[in-house]
Amino acid sequence: MHLVQAKLYLNGELHGVMSARDQTFIWDPSKALVMLGLNYIGLFDELAIFNRALADQEVRTLYQLRDGVASLHP
């Protein structure tokens, strides 16, 4: 178990933080879960998941990429 703090960024700016809670991480794609709002209705644009926590400045830099996070992939 790891204590995890979730942060929500909109347009490169921090808009919310969920306090730390116990979370079991597993990298096996057949067992992994990503839960992003149990009652959310809408669309996500350019959702990206990283293997480490990003600093606020890294999130802003990614947001400012001309073609978004898609430009990171060849």
C-alpha positions, 0 to 999 in steps of 0.5 A: 500500500502507498499513500497517494495524493491526487491532483486535478489540473485544468488547462495546466493549472492546479484546480483541486487536490484529494488528500492522501489515502491508501492505494494499492498500485499494480502495473499489470494492465489486466488488473490496473484500474484508473478511477476518475470521478465516480459520477462524472459525466462528460469528456476528457481531452488529452488524458495522460497517465505518467509513471511518477508524480509531475511537478506543477511546472512540468504540468504547465509545460506539457499543457503549453506544447503546441500539439499537447502530450501527443507530440511526445510520441513519435 
